[in-house]
Amino acid sequence: MILSSEHHTEPRPLAHVAVHDTVVKILSKLPRGKVLDVPAGEGALAKRLAAAGFALQCCDLYPEVFSVKDIEVRRGDLSARLPYEPQEFDYVTCIEGLEHIENLHQAVRELRRLLKPNGYLIVSIPNIQNIEERLKWLFFGYTSHFKPISSEYLDRIEGDRFNRKEMFLHIHPIGYSELRYTLENNKFRLIGIFRDKRKGRIWLYWPLAFFICLLVKFFPHQKRSERWTDELQSNEILLGGNTLIVLAVKMQE
C-alpha cells in the first residue's frame, strides 16, 4: 500500500545530523541512482539525498510521520518482507533501524533482496565499542544506547510516544563484529567504516586508548586477523562517536 503524508512540515532528523552528514558524504561520491531509505522517519535524510540528485523511495513502520512532499513512502517492517520487488534499488540506507528490531539477520537478508547486483548498503548502529562506552559497560553493566528496559521506563515512554515505542526502544545491542559477520554471511563485502563525529571529550581517554592499542600489538598476527582486532581498535570504533556507519556492497552469488 502506497501512502503519502498529509503534513509537509520541515522534517526533523531522528538521527544526529552528523550521521546524515556522513551518509550524504558517502553517497555523494557514488553515481546517482535509485535509493531506498528504510526506516525513513520524517524524511530528513531522504530530502537531502533527493536534493543531491538521487531518486528516493521511502519505507517506515509509521509512514504517517513522514513529512516530505513528492517522495513516496510505504508502510513496511524491517522484521518482515518489505513492499518492493527484488533487485529494485541501487542503494539502500538503513539508518537508526537495526538496533530497534529483533532479527538482524532477517533484515540484512531482506535488504540484500532489494539491492541490484553490486548495489551498495549503508547501515548505522550505535557505537557500543568506543572507549567511553567500554568503560560505561565496565562500571555500570550497560551502555548509553542500551540501558535496561524496565517496566517503569516502558510505562513512561508509552505515555509519551503515541504507541510508537518501536521508534525509540533500542532492543538489540549490535557490535561491529556481529554486524560484519551478518553482512559477510549474507554475501556483502565491507568497503568502509565511518564515524558520525568526534566525541567532545575523547581526548580524556587518549592515554587508555593508547595503552589498549599498544597491548593488542603483542597479539599474534593470526589472532588479530581472525578476531578483527585492528578494526575494533581503529579510530572509527575505539575513538569514534555515538554512531558507527558501515558501507558494504552486494557481491554476486
C-alpha positions in Angstrom: 0.0 0.0 0.0 1.4 3.4 -1.0 0.9 6.2 1.4 1.7 9.9 1.4 1.9 12.3 4.2 -0.8 14.8 4.8 1.6 17.1 6.6 4.6 18.7 4.8 6.4 20.5 7.6 10.2 20.5 7.6 11.3 17.0 8.5 13.3 16.6 11.7 16.3 14.2 11.7 15.6 11.4 14.1 19.3 10.6 14.0 22.0 13.1 14.9 22.6 15.5 11.9 26.2 14.3 11.8 25.0 10.8 10.9 23.1 12.2 8.0 26.1 14.4 7.0 28.3 11.3 6.9 25.8 9.3 4.8 25.3 12.1 2.3 29.1 12.5 2.0 29.5 8.8 1.3 26.8 8.7 -1.3 27.8 12.0 -3.0 30.9 10.2 -4.2 28.9 7.5 -5.9 26.9 7.5 -9.2 23.4 8.8 -8.9 20.7 6.1 -8.8 17.6 4.8 -7.0 17.8 4.8 -3.2 15.5 3.1 -0.6 15.7 4.8 2.8 14.3 2.5 5.5 13.4 3.4 8.1 12.7 6.9 6.8 11.3 8.6 9.9 10.1 12.1 9.0 12.2 12.1 5.8 15.1 14.4 6.7 17.8 12.1 5.1 15.6 11.4 2.1 15.1 15.1 1.4 18.8 15.7 1.4 19.6 12.7 -0.8 16.8 13.8 -3.3 18.4 17.3 -3.4 21.7 15.7 -4.2 20.2 14.0 -7.3 19.2 10.6 -6.1 15.8 9.0 -6.9 14.2 8.2 -3.5 11.7 5.7 -2.3 11.0 5.6 1.5 9.6 3.0 3.8 8.8 3.1 7.5 6.8 1.2 10.1 4.9 4.5 10.8 4.7 6.3 7.4 2.2 8.8 8.9 5.1 10.6 10.5 6.8 11.2 7.1 6.6 14.8 6.1 8.4 15.3 2.7 6.3 16.2 -0.2 6.7 14.5 -3.6 8.6 11.5 -2.2 6.7 8.2 -2.0 6.6 6.4 1.4 5.2 2.9 2.0 4.5 1.1 5.2 7.0 -1.6 5.9 8.6 -3.6 8.8 12.3 -4.4 8.8 11.4 -7.6 10.6 9.3 -8.8 7.7 9.1 -8.6 3.9 9.3 -5.1 2.6 6.8 -4.0 -0.2 9.3 -3.9 -3.1 10.4 -6.1 -5.9 13.8 -7.9 -5.9 16.8 -6.0 -7.1 14.8 -2.8 -7.4 17.4 -0.4 -5.9 21.0 0.7 -6.5 21.4 1.8 -2.9 19.7 1.1 0.5 20.2 3.3 3.5 19.2 1.8 6.9 19.9 4.5 9.5 18.8 4.1 13.1 17.0 0.9 12.3 18.7 -2.3 13.1 19.0 -1.8 16.8 15.2 -1.4 17.0 14.3 -4.9 15.7 14.7 -8.5 17.0 16.2 -10.2 14.0 19.2 -8.6 12.4 19.8 -11.5 10.1 16.3 -11.3 8.6 16.7 -7.6 8.0 20.0 -7.9 6.2 18.7 -10.8 4.0 15.7 -8.6 3.1 17.9 -5.6 2.3 20.1 -7.8 0.1 17.0 -9.0 -1.8 16.1 -5.4 -2.7 19.6 -4.4 -4.0 20.7 -4.8 -7.5 23.9 -6.8 -8.1 26.9 -4.7 -6.9 24.4 -2.4 -5.1 25.5 -0.6 -2.0 24.1 -0.8 1.5 24.7 1.8 4.1 23.8 0.9 7.7 24.3 2.5 11.1 24.4 1.1 14.5 25.1 2.7 17.9 28.8 2.6 18.6 28.8 0.5 21.8 32.5 -0.2 21.4 34.1 3.2 21.6 36.4 3.8 24.6 33.8 5.7 26.6 31.1 3.0 26.1 33.5 0.3 27.1 34.2 2.0 30.4 30.4 2.6 31.0 29.9 -1.2 30.5 32.7 -2.0 32.9 31.4 0.3 35.7 27.6 0.2 35.2 26.9 -3.0 33.2 25.2 -1.2 30.3 26.0 1.4 27.7 24.4 4.7 26.9 22.4 3.4 24.0 21.2 0.2 25.6 20.1 0.9 29.1 17.9 -1.5 31.0 14.3 -1.5 29.6 12.4 -1.6 32.9 8.6 -1.7 33.3 8.8 1.8 34.8 10.7 3.1 31.7 8.2 1.4 29.4 5.2 2.9 31.2 6.8 6.4 30.8 7.6 6.2 27.1 4.3 4.5 26.2 2.5 7.5 27.6 4.8 9.9 25.7 5.3 8.3 22.3 1.8 7.8 20.9 2.1 4.0 21.0 5.2 4.1 18.7 7.6 2.7 21.1 9.5 0.8 18.4 10.8 4.1 17.2 12.5 4.8 20.5 13.5 1.4 22.1 16.9 0.0 21.4 16.4 -3.7 22.0 19.3 -5.2 20.0 22.8 -4.2 21.1 24.8 -4.8 17.9 28.5 -4.5 17.9 30.9 -4.2 14.9 31.8 -7.9 15.0 28.2 -9.1 14.8 27.3 -6.6 12.1 30.3 -7.6 10.0 29.6 -11.3 10.4 26.0 -10.8 9.4 26.8 -8.8 6.4 29.5 -11.2 5.2 27.4 -14.2 5.9 24.8 -12.7 3.5 27.3 -12.1 0.7 28.1 -8.4 1.4 31.7 -7.1 1.2 32.6 -4.3 3.6 34.1 -1.3 1.9 34.5 1.2 4.7 33.6 2.1 8.3 32.9 5.7 9.3 32.0 7.6 12.5 29.4 10.3 12.8 31.6 12.8 14.6 34.3 13.1 17.2 33.2 12.9 20.8 33.8 16.2 22.5 35.8 14.9 25.4 37.5 12.0 23.7 40.9 13.4 24.5 40.4 12.4 28.1 40.5 8.8 27.0 43.6 9.0 24.8 46.0 7.5 27.4 43.8 4.5 27.9 43.1 4.1 24.2 46.9 4.3 23.5 47.5 1.6 26.1 44.8 -0.7 24.5 46.3 -0.2 21.0 49.8 -0.9 22.3 48.7 -4.0 24.2 47.0 -5.7 21.2 50.1 -5.2 19.1 51.6 -8.1 21.1 48.8 -10.4 20.0 49.9 -12.9 17.2 49.0 -11.7 13.7 46.7 -14.6 13.0 44.7 -14.0 16.2 44.4 -10.3 15.4 43.2 -11.1 11.9 40.7 -13.7 13.0 39.2 -11.5 15.6 39.2 -8.2 13.6 41.4 -6.8 16.4 42.8 -3.9 14.4 39.4 -2.8 13.2 38.0 -2.9 16.7 40.8 -0.6 17.9 40.6 1.8 14.9 39.8 5.5 15.3 36.4 5.0 13.8 35.4 2.5 16.5 37.6 2.9 19.6 37.8 6.7 19.3 34.6 7.1 17.3 31.4 9.0 18.1 28.0 7.7 19.1 27.2 6.1 15.8 29.1 3.7 13.6 28.3 3.8 9.9 29.2 0.9 7.5 29.3 0.9 3.7 29.0 -2.6 2.1 28.5 -3.8 -1.5 26.3 -6.8 -2.5 28.5 -9.5 -4.0 27.5 -11.9 -6.7 26.2 -15.3 -5.7 
